[in-house]
Amino acid sequence: MEKKTGRYFPNRLKYFRLLFNLTQKEVAWILNVHPTKISKLERGLIRPDQDMLDALASLYQTTSHELYFDSFVTTRAWVVERKKLFWNMKNEKIKEETS
């Protein structure tokens, strides 16, 4: 039986995903994992290993510490800047897959 993780981290994962207007499927595609893994992470059924935590932090343009702990304040400028970085990264991944 899977154990639930701390109550804040799963909420923060979902918060960041929605902040970037992504679905769980899109996050899974970008990180090359099965969508159920993202679902389980967001529900607190599994904990990410360090590699997954780093990948999620990179995707959401933050640090693993900020992702895991509620230690920052988002501003509109921060969100806009991170979304630009994210979409550039996503476009690069699409180009790699099509070439």
DRENPA-3360 file (N, C-alpha, C; in nm, 2 decimals, always signed):
BEGIN
1 = MEKKTGRY = +0.08/-0.12/+0.00/+0.00/+0.00/+0.00/+0.09/+0.12/+0.00 ~ +0.05/+0.22/-0.08/+0.13/+0.35/-0.09/+0.09/+0.44/+0.03 ~ +0.19/+0.51/+0.07/+0.17/+0.60/+0.18/+0.16/+0.74/+0.13 ~ +0.08/+0.82/+0.19/+0.07/+0.96/+0.15/+0.19/+1.04/+0.20 ~ +0.23/+1.13/+0.12/+0.34/+1.22/+0.16/+0.29/+1.34/+0.23 ~ +0.37/+1.44/+0.26/+0.33/+1.56/+0.33/+0.22/+1.63/+0.25 ~ +0.14/+1.70/+0.32/+0.02/+1.76/+0.26/+0.04/+1.88/+0.17 ~ +0.16/+1.94/+0.18/+0.18/+2.06/+0.10/+0.24/+2.03/-0.04;
9 = FPNRLKYF = +0.33/+1.94/-0.05/+0.41/+1.92/-0.18/+0.31/+1.88/-0.29 ~ +0.22/+1.79/-0.27/+0.13/+1.76/-0.38/+0.05/+1.88/-0.43 ~ +0.00/+1.96/-0.34/-0.07/+2.08/-0.37/+0.02/+2.18/-0.45 ~ +0.14/+2.18/-0.41/+0.23/+2.28/-0.48/+0.26/+2.23/-0.63 ~ +0.27/+2.10/-0.64/+0.29/+2.04/-0.78/+0.17/+2.08/-0.87 ~ +0.05/+2.06/-0.82/-0.07/+2.10/-0.89/-0.07/+2.25/-0.92 ~ -0.04/+2.32/-0.82/-0.04/+2.47/-0.83/+0.05/+2.51/-0.94 ~ +0.17/+2.46/-0.95/+0.27/+2.50/-1.05/+0.22/+2.45/-1.19;
17 = RLLFNLTQ = +0.16/+2.33/-1.20/+0.11/+2.28/-1.32/+0.00/+2.37/-1.38 ~ -0.09/+2.41/-1.29/-0.20/+2.50/-1.33/-0.15/+2.64/-1.36 ~ -0.05/+2.68/-1.29/+0.01/+2.81/-1.32/+0.06/+2.82/-1.46 ~ +0.11/+2.71/-1.51/+0.17/+2.70/-1.64/+0.07/+2.65/-1.75 ~ -0.06/+2.64/-1.70/-0.17/+2.60/-1.79/-0.14/+2.46/-1.86 ~ -0.09/+2.37/-1.78/-0.05/+2.24/-1.84/-0.15/+2.13/-1.78 ~ -0.16/+2.03/-1.86/-0.24/+1.91/-1.81/-0.14/+1.81/-1.76 ~ -0.18/+1.71/-1.69/-0.09/+1.61/-1.63/-0.03/+1.53/-1.75;
25 = KEVAWILN = -0.11/+1.51/-1.86/-0.05/+1.45/-1.98/+0.07/+1.52/-2.04 ~ +0.05/+1.66/-2.04/+0.16/+1.74/-2.10/+0.28/+1.73/-2.01 ~ +0.27/+1.74/-1.88/+0.38/+1.73/-1.79/+0.45/+1.60/-1.81 ~ +0.37/+1.49/-1.82/+0.43/+1.36/-1.83/+0.50/+1.35/-1.96 ~ +0.45/+1.40/-2.07/+0.51/+1.40/-2.20/+0.65/+1.47/-2.20 ~ +0.65/+1.59/-2.14/+0.77/+1.67/-2.13/+0.88/+1.59/-2.05 ~ +0.84/+1.53/-1.94/+0.93/+1.46/-1.85/+0.96/+1.31/-1.89 ~ +0.89/+1.27/-1.99/+0.91/+1.13/-2.04/+0.87/+1.03/-1.93;
33 = VHPTKISK = +0.76/+1.05/-1.87/+0.70/+0.95/-1.77/+0.56/+0.93/-1.80 ~ +0.50/+0.83/-1.74/+0.36/+0.79/-1.76/+0.27/+0.89/-1.69 ~ +0.16/+0.93/-1.75/+0.07/+1.03/-1.68/+0.03/+0.99/-1.54 ~ +0.01/+0.86/-1.52/-0.03/+0.82/-1.39/+0.07/+0.85/-1.28 ~ +0.20/+0.86/-1.32/+0.30/+0.90/-1.22/+0.28/+1.05/-1.17 ~ +0.25/+1.14/-1.27/+0.22/+1.27/-1.23/+0.09/+1.28/-1.14 ~ -0.01/+1.20/-1.18/-0.13/+1.20/-1.10/-0.10/+1.15/-0.95 ~ -0.02/+1.05/-0.94/+0.01/+1.00/-0.81/+0.10/+1.10/-0.73;
41 = LERGLIRP = +0.19/+1.17/-0.80/+0.26/+1.27/-0.73/+0.17/+1.38/-0.67 ~ +0.08/+1.42/-0.76/-0.01/+1.53/-0.72/-0.11/+1.49/-0.61 ~ -0.14/+1.36/-0.60/-0.23/+1.32/-0.50/-0.15/+1.27/-0.37 ~ -0.02/+1.28/-0.37/+0.06/+1.25/-0.26/+0.07/+1.10/-0.23 ~ +0.05/+1.02/-0.34/+0.05/+0.87/-0.32/+0.20/+0.82/-0.33 ~ +0.28/+0.90/-0.40/+0.42/+0.86/-0.42/+0.51/+0.99/-0.40 ~ +0.63/+0.97/-0.36/+0.73/+1.08/-0.35/+0.82/+1.08/-0.47 ~ +0.86/+1.19/-0.51/+0.96/+1.19/-0.62/+1.10/+1.16/-0.57;
49 = DQDMLDAL = +1.17/+1.09/-0.66/+1.32/+1.08/-0.62/+1.38/+1.21/-0.66 ~ +1.51/+1.22/-0.63/+1.58/+1.35/-0.65/+1.58/+1.39/-0.80 ~ +1.60/+1.29/-0.89/+1.60/+1.32/-1.03/+1.47/+1.38/-1.08 ~ +1.36/+1.32/-1.03/+1.22/+1.37/-1.07/+1.20/+1.50/-1.01 ~ +1.24/+1.52/-0.88/+1.22/+1.65/-0.82/+1.30/+1.76/-0.90 ~ +1.42/+1.73/-0.94/+1.50/+1.83/-1.02/+1.44/+1.85/-1.15 ~ +1.38/+1.75/-1.22/+1.32/+1.77/-1.35/+1.19/+1.85/-1.33 ~ +1.11/+1.83/-1.23/+0.99/+1.91/-1.21/+1.03/+2.06/-1.18;
57 = ASLYQTTS = +1.14/+2.08/-1.10/+1.18/+2.21/-1.07/+1.23/+2.28/-1.20 ~ +1.30/+2.21/-1.28/+1.35/+2.27/-1.41/+1.23/+2.30/-1.50 ~ +1.13/+2.21/-1.50/+1.02/+2.24/-1.59/+0.94/+2.37/-1.54 ~ +0.93/+2.38/-1.41/+0.85/+2.50/-1.36/+0.94/+2.62/-1.33 ~ +1.07/+2.61/-1.38/+1.16/+2.72/-1.37/+1.18/+2.77/-1.22 ~ +1.20/+2.68/-1.13/+1.22/+2.71/-0.99/+1.32/+2.62/-0.94 ~ +1.35/+2.62/-0.81/+1.44/+2.53/-0.75/+1.36/+2.41/-0.68 ~ +1.43/+2.30/-0.66/+1.37/+2.19/-0.60/+1.32/+2.23/-0.45;
65 = HELYFDSF = +1.40/+2.31/-0.39/+1.36/+2.36/-0.25/+1.24/+2.44/-0.26 ~ +1.23/+2.54/-0.35/+1.11/+2.62/-0.36/+0.99/+2.53/-0.40 ~ +1.01/+2.43/-0.48/+0.90/+2.34/-0.52/+0.85/+2.26/-0.41 ~ +0.94/+2.21/-0.33/+0.91/+2.12/-0.22/+0.85/+2.20/-0.10 ~ +0.91/+2.32/-0.07/+0.87/+2.39/+0.04/+0.80/+2.52/+0.00 ~ +0.71/+2.57/+0.07/+0.64/+2.70/+0.04/+0.73/+2.81/+0.08 ~ +0.83/+2.85/+0.00/+0.93/+2.94/+0.05/+0.95/+3.06/-0.05 ~ +0.85/+3.09/-0.13/+0.87/+3.21/-0.21/+0.73/+3.27/-0.24;
73 = VTTRAWVV = +0.73/+3.39/-0.29/+0.61/+3.46/-0.32/+0.61/+3.48/-0.48 ~ +0.50/+3.44/-0.54/+0.50/+3.46/-0.69/+0.44/+3.60/-0.72 ~ +0.50/+3.66/-0.81/+0.45/+3.79/-0.86/+0.41/+3.77/-1.01 ~ +0.34/+3.86/-1.06/+0.30/+3.85/-1.20/+0.42/+3.85/-1.29 ~ +0.52/+3.93/-1.27/+0.64/+3.93/-1.35/+0.71/+3.80/-1.34 ~ +0.71/+3.74/-1.22/+0.78/+3.61/-1.21/+0.71/+3.50/-1.29 ~ +0.58/+3.50/-1.29/+0.50/+3.41/-1.37/+0.52/+3.43/-1.52 ~ +0.51/+3.55/-1.56/+0.53/+3.58/-1.71/+0.67/+3.53/-1.75;
81 = ERKKLFWN = +0.77/+3.56/-1.67/+0.91/+3.52/-1.71/+0.92/+3.37/-1.72 ~ +0.87/+3.30/-1.62/+0.88/+3.16/-1.61/+0.80/+3.09/-1.73 ~ +0.69/+3.15/-1.76/+0.61/+3.09/-1.87/+0.69/+3.10/-2.00 ~ +0.75/+3.22/-2.02/+0.83/+3.24/-2.15/+0.94/+3.13/-2.15 ~ +1.01/+3.11/-2.04/+1.12/+3.01/-2.04/+1.07/+2.87/-2.07 ~ +0.95/+2.84/-2.01/+0.89/+2.71/-2.03/+0.85/+2.69/-2.17 ~ +0.79/+2.78/-2.24/+0.74/+2.76/-2.37/+0.86/+2.75/-2.47 ~ +0.97/+2.82/-2.44/+1.09/+2.80/-2.52/+1.14/+2.66/-2.51;
89 = MKNEKIKE = +1.14/+2.61/-2.38/+1.19/+2.48/-2.36/+1.10/+2.37/-2.43 ~ +0.97/+2.39/-2.42/+0.87/+2.30/-2.49/+0.89/+2.30/-2.64 ~ +0.91/+2.42/-2.70/+0.93/+2.43/-2.84/+1.05/+2.36/-2.89 ~ +1.16/+2.37/-2.80/+1.28/+2.30/-2.84/+1.26/+2.15/-2.83 ~ +1.19/+2.10/-2.74/+1.16/+1.95/-2.73/+1.08/+1.91/-2.85 ~ +0.99/+1.99/-2.90/+0.91/+1.95/-3.01/+1.00/+1.95/-3.14 ~ +1.09/+2.05/-3.15/+1.18/+2.05/-3.27/+1.27/+1.93/-3.27 ~ +1.32/+1.89/-3.15/+1.40/+1.77/-3.14/+1.33/+1.64/-3.18;
97 = ETS = +1.20/+1.63/-3.14/+1.13/+1.51/-3.18/+1.09/+1.50/-3.32 ~ +1.08/+1.62/-3.39/+1.04/+1.62/-3.53/+1.15/+1.62/-3.62 ~ +1.27/+1.63/-3.57/+1.39/+1.63/-3.66/+1.46/+1.50/-3.66;
% end
